[in-house]
Amino acid sequence: MSTTSSDTEAQREPGTPGTAEDLVPRSHTPVERLQHLLHRRPALSPLIVLVVSVVVFGIVADSFLRPQALSLLVQQMAVVGALAAGQTVIILTAGIDLSIGMAMVLTSLVMVKLNHDQGVPGLLALLIGVAVALLLGLANGVLVTRLNLPPFIVTLGTFSIFTAVSLLYAAGQTVALDPGSFLLWTGETIKVGSVSVTWGVLLMLLLFAVLSFALRETAWGRHLYATGDDREASDLAGIDTKRVLLSAYVVAGVAVAAAAWIVIGRVGGADPNAGLNYNLQSITAVVIGGTSLFGGRGLVVGSLLGALIVQVFNSGLALAGVDPNYQVLATGVLVIIAVTVDQWIRRVRA
């Protein structure tokens, strides 16, 4: 007896070539569509969190949305934001810098002590400090690329070295600058509408703008993403991955110098004990900002949003009268949630 075409189709296993369902694209669930969207737009999730946080704390604390409170919030996150910009470049290569905060402290001490103790003009002291920051970044990069040491181990070691050198150099004492010093310029405020911002905040935003352009529009930026995504494939494609990795740590040195100048203007000098928390805070901002710890995915503007989120939580909880210990708890929860979301996004399927 002859077999009809419909009988033949019924005998085939579902999903085998030739079935009608193979000709129809698989429909995505709403959750899968969200997963694809967040994969294409890494900065979207921190932006959503930031907006929701601002709205919630604006309701909980009446004074949160006042111009003065918002101005102080942005000024408080400027140092962490600048460090997060440099940390982003390194994490995009699948590396990490645990020493970035203490490198900033050492750089700020060099600038301040040259100006205060040795009478070096402020501009020259700044330039020497920038050179020191670049050398510190270069040292990390050389250890990672030439000795093939893991970034975690290298920067954990240099964290201790930079800490010891800072304490010895300053004899454990805070150094205050005299009013009028050029190095204090970043602490001066200007009016933007009804909000006062410091020049240090504008310097931080300029740093983000330059890095964002470089990562998005230059060959260096494309090579950086490729190296972080798959270093072996990048080597095979002809990219000098060691040079790219080395450049990432040097560029982070520029961010360190900017952060050092900002912190000098904020505190009026340099404190050898000031940077113990900046290392983890910068990493926290980058992770919350949507940059993957596995490298190759993320945007530097996401780290700016991440730094704002951390400061929004700290300021919002403080204005709401919440115990400071819960502020630390909230930051830890945010980090775990951010890493969990990143893992989920990386499992995106076509």
N, C-alpha and C positions, 0 to 999 in steps of 0.2 A: 504494500500500500504506500502511496506517495506521501511524503512529509511536507507539510505546508511551511512557508517561511516563518509564520508565527510560532509553530512548534519548534523550529530550529532555534529561534531567538530565546524561547523559554528554556531550552536545554543548556544554554550557555551559562557559564559562571558569571555572576555579577562582577563588573569591573574589568573583564577580559576585553582585549582589543576587538573593536567591531560593534560593541553594544552602544545603544543610543545614549546611555548615561555618560559615556566617554566624550561625546560631542558637546555636552552641556557643561559649562564651567561650574565647579563646585561653589555653591553659595556659602558665604561666610556668615557666621552668627554675629550678633552685635558685639559680643566680647572679642571675637577675632578681628572684627573691623577696627575696634578700639586699639587692639594690639598692633595692627598694621599701621594705624595712624601715629601711635606713639613711637613706633620704630622709625617712621619717616621723619617725624618731628621731635627730636630728643628734648628740645626746650619746652615742649608743650606741657608736659606733666608738672615740672616745677612752676611754670607760670600759673597753672590751675591752682596748685597748692598755695602759692603766694597770694593770689586774689582771694581765695577762700579764707586764708588766715587773716588777711587785713580786714575783711568784712566781719569775721567772727570777733576779733579783738576790738574792732571799732564798736561793736555792740556791747561787748562785755565791759570794756574800759572806756568811759566817756572821753577821757583826755587823750586817747591813743591817736585819733585822727587830727588832732590839733597841729597846725603848722610847726610849732616849736618842737613837739614830740617827734614828728616825722623828720625834721631837720636833724635832731640829735641822733635819731636812729640811723640815718644814712652816714653821719659823721662817725658813729661808733663802728660801722661795718667797713669803713674805707680801708683800714689796714688789712683785715682778713680778706676783703675783696681783691686787693692788689696781689696778695700772696696766692689766692685761689686762681688768679689768672695764670701765674707761673706754674702752679701745681697742675692745672689743666693740661698744659702743653706736655708735661712729663707723663701724666696718667694716660693721655692719648696714645703714647708709645707703649702702653702696658707696663710702665714703670711707676715709681712712687718716690717722693722726697720727704723723708721724715725729719730732715735737718733744716727745712726752709725757714722756719721761724727763728731758729738760733742764728742762721746766716744773716737774717735781717737784723737781729740784735747786735751782732758783731759789726755789721756794716754801719749801723747807726752810731755805735760807740766810736768807731774810727772817725766818722764825720764830726761828731760833737767834740771829741777830745782834741782833734787837730785844730779845730776852730777855737775852743775854749782854753785849752792848756798851752798849745803851741803858737797861737795867734795867726794861724793860717786863714786867709780870707775865705769867707763862706762858700763862694762859688768853687774855688780850688779844692776845698775840703770835700764838697759834694762830688766833684769829678774823681777825686781819689777814692771816695767811698764807692762810687759806681765801679771803678776798676777792681776794688776789693771784692765786690759782689760778683762780678763776672769771673774773677779768679776762683772764688768759692764754688760757683756753678761749674766751672771748667774742671775743677778737681774732682767733683762728683762724677762728671761725665767721663773723664779719663779712666777712673777706676771701674766704671761700668763697661765702657767700650773696649779699653785696651787690655784690662785684666779679666774681662768677662765675668765680673762678680755680679751677683743679684742686686738690683737697685735697693731692695729692702735692707739688705745687710750693709751695703755701702753707706747709705744715708743714716742708718741707725748708728754706725760707727762715727760718721762725721758729725752727727748730732751731739755726741758726747765730746768730741774734739772741739767743736765750735762753742759749746757751753763752757768748757774749761778755759779756753782761750779768752772768752768774753769776761769771765769772772776774774781771771788773772790780770787782764789788760786794764780793767776798771777797778781792780782791788775790791771787787764786790760792792762798789759805791755807785750811787746814781749821780750822773753829771748833769747839771742844769746850765742852760745857755743864758746869756745876758739878753734882755729885751732888745729888739732891733736887729738881731742876727739874721742874715739871709736864710739860714737853715730853718728858721721859724716861719718862713713865708707860707708853707702849706697849711699852717694853722690859722691863717687869717681868713676871715669870713667875708662873703659878698652876698648881696641880696638878689634872689631870683624870685620875683613876685613877692609873696608874703613869707617865703621860706629863706632862711639863711643857710648857705652852704660854704664849706671851706674850699680853698684852692686844692687841698689834698684830695677832696672828693672828685673834683674835676680832673685832677691828674690821674686818679684811678680810672675814671670813665674813659679818658684818652687812651690809657693803656689797654683797656678792653677793646676799644674801637680799632686800634692798630693791630692787635693780635687777631681779632675777628677777621679783619681784611686779609691779613697774611695767611691765615688758615684756610680761608675760603677762596682766595683769588690767586694765590701764587703756587708755583711748582713745589716749593718747600712745604707748604701746607698739605698738598696732595700726597707728597712722599711721607709726611709725618703720619697721616691717617693710614696709608698703606702699610707702613712699617708696624704700626700698632695692631693692625688687623691681622696681618700674616707676614712675619718677618722673613721666613724662608722663601715665600712666593715673591716678596719684594726684592730679595737678593737675586733670584732667578730672572726677575724683570729688569735687572740692571741698576737698581737703586742702591746707592752706597748707604746701607742702613746704619753702619757705625757712625758715619758722619752725621746722619740725621739725628741719631740718638744723642750724640755729643752736642749738636746744636740746640736740642731741646733743653738741656741742662744750662747751657749758656744763656738762652733766652729767658729761662727761669731766673737767672741771675739779674737780668734787667728788671724783672718784677720785684725781686728782693730789694734792689736799690730804690725803686719807687716806693715800696712799702716802708723802707727805712726812713726816707725823707718825710713821708706822711706821718709816721709815728713820732718823729722828732717834733714836728709842728703841733702834734696833738698833746704830747706830754711836756713839751718845753725843754727837752733834753734827751738823755738816753739812760736806760735802766737795764743792767745786765741780767736782771731776773724777770724781765717783762715777756719773754718769748716762749715760756714753757708750754703754753696752751695753743699758741698760734699754729704749730705744726698740725695738730689734729683738727683744729678749727678749719684750716684751709682744705684739708682732705674731706672733711664733713661737707663743706660748701660745694665742692666739686661733685661728690657722690650724690648729694641731694639735688644738685643741678642737672642730673641726668647723664653725666659722662661715665662710661663703663669702665670699671676697674680692670677689665680684660683688654682694654685698648681698642682703638679704631673707631669708636662711636661716641659722639658728644659734640657739644658746641660750647665755646668759651662764654657766650652770653648766658648759657645755662648755669655756669658757676657764679655769675653775678646774681642771678635769681636765687641760687642756693645760699649765697652769703646773706642776701636780704631775708630769706625765709628764716634762717637761724636767728638773725637779729630781731626779726618780727616776733618770733616766739619768745625770745629772752625779754624783750621790752614789753610785749603784751602781757606776759605772765607776771612781770614785775609790777606793771601798772594795775593789774588785777589783784595784787596783794598775795600772789601765790608764793609759797616757800621756795627760795632759790634752789633747793635740792631738786625740786620738781622741774625746774628749768633744764638742769642737766639731764634728768630722766627723759624729758621731751625730746632733747637733741638726740639721745641714744635711740629712742624709738623711731625718730625720723630717719636716721641712718639705716637702721635695719629694714624699714619699709622701702627706702629708696633702693637698696641692694636687691631686695626681693622683687621689686618691680622691674629692675634692670634684668635680672635673670629671666623673668617671665617674657619680657620684650625680646630678648635674644633668642627665644625659642619660637619666634614667629615663623609660620609656615606659609607657603604660597597658596 
